[in-house]
Amino acid sequence: MSDEKYMEDRPSRQDRGMDNQMDGRDGEDRGRGKGKLYFKKKVCKFCVQKLKIDYKEADVLRRFITERGKILPRRMTGTCAKHQRALAIAIKQARSIALLPFVAE
């Protein structure tokens, strides 16, 4: 079957109920996983609010670990590299004196 004959037999986009905005092949994101995704930039809570990281504040540190006890990565929490390092140290100190769990119960 030649390409010309195939194109003649195939109904047009308008006949199939589609328009150019539903295409997704024009380089723009149409909500189907193609193109660039735009998201809100996460900011470091410790930089913005001028908070100090302290291993004795278990309720603050608990927000940066999962329910299984793992330390959440920067891309999920939005902390900067400097504060992520200090946060990891504080969480490890809090674990060693039993303020935070090593693993889930």
C-alpha positions in Angstrom: 0.0 0.0 0.0 1.5 3.3 -1.0 1.6 6.3 1.3 -0.6 8.4 -1.0 -3.4 5.7 -1.0 -3.1 5.4 2.8 -3.5 9.1 3.3 -6.6 9.1 1.0 -8.3 6.4 3.0 -7.5 7.9 6.4 -10.0 10.4 7.7 -8.8 13.9 8.5 -8.2 15.2 12.0 -11.4 17.2 12.0 -13.4 14.2 11.0 -11.9 12.2 13.9 -13.0 15.0 16.3 -9.4 16.2 16.9 -7.9 19.7 16.5 -4.4 21.0 16.5 -4.5 21.9 20.2 -5.0 18.3 21.2 -2.0 17.1 19.1 0.8 17.2 21.7 3.4 17.1 18.9 4.0 20.9 18.7 6.5 21.0 21.5 4.2 22.4 24.1 2.9 20.5 27.2 -0.7 19.5 26.8 -0.8 17.5 30.0 0.2 14.2 28.5 3.8 14.0 29.5 5.3 15.6 26.4 7.2 18.9 26.4 8.6 20.8 29.3 7.1 20.6 32.8 6.9 23.7 34.9 6.9 23.5 38.7 7.2 25.8 41.6 10.8 26.3 42.9 11.2 24.9 46.4 13.0 27.2 48.8 15.0 26.3 51.9 12.9 26.7 55.0 16.0 27.3 57.1 17.4 30.0 54.9 14.0 31.9 54.5 12.9 31.7 58.1 16.4 31.9 59.6 15.9 28.8 61.6 18.7 27.0 63.5 19.0 23.2 63.1 19.2 21.6 66.5 19.2 17.9 67.2 17.1 18.4 70.4 14.1 19.7 68.4 12.7 16.3 67.4 9.4 17.7 66.1 11.2 19.9 63.5 13.5 17.1 62.4 10.6 14.6 62.2 9.3 16.6 59.2 12.5 15.7 57.2 12.3 11.9 57.7 9.8 9.3 56.3 7.6 7.2 58.5 10.0 4.4 57.9 12.8 6.6 59.4 14.7 7.5 56.2 16.1 11.0 55.7 14.2 12.7 52.9 16.4 14.0 50.0 16.9 17.7 49.0 14.7 17.4 45.9 11.7 16.5 48.1 12.2 18.9 51.0 13.7 21.9 49.1 16.5 22.5 51.6 19.8 23.9 50.3 22.9 21.8 50.3 24.4 23.5 53.3 21.4 22.9 55.5 20.8 19.4 54.2 24.2 18.4 55.4 23.5 20.0 58.8 20.1 18.4 58.9 21.4 14.9 58.2 24.0 15.3 61.1 21.2 16.6 63.5 18.9 13.7 62.6 21.7 11.2 63.2 22.5 12.8 66.6 18.9 12.7 67.5 18.7 9.0 66.6 21.7 8.2 68.7 20.1 9.7 71.9 16.7 8.1 71.0 14.8 11.2 70.2 14.1 9.9 66.7 13.7 6.2 65.6 16.3 4.5 63.4 13.5 2.4 61.8 9.7 2.2 61.9 8.2 0.0 64.6 
